[in-house]
């Protein structure tokens, strides 16, 4: 409703501040995203829950592999990082393609620059 001056007023005739934004109501609860595994454990992220389930699968697989041998599967799990690092030690890493491409482009630009100077 508007008065004679064109200002917006409420039903009591008092002016209304149209620039003020209405306040959002406070939520009644907090929205939480949690992941529960079949064994009842709760995790904050899906990655943590998946890792928890994966560990049990790895343990079961290792138990089947080392069954009847002298190998301790718990030791294998505890030293997983060191074992994987040992396999990667002999791996020859080639530089990323982008670095190779940059080097080739730089060499090509230098040849073009030298050709222009000679001409």
FENMO-V136331 format. One record per pair of residues at least 6 apart in sequence whose C-alpha atoms are under 6 Angstrom apart, sorted by the first residue. I is the first residue (numbers start at 1). J is the second residue. Records with the same first field share a line. If there is no record, write none. Layout:
# FENMO-V136331
I = J, J
This chain:
# FENMO-V136331
1 = 8, 9
2 = 8, 9
8 = 15, 16
9 = 15, 16
34 = 43, 44
35 = 42, 43
36 = 42
43 = 49
62 = 73
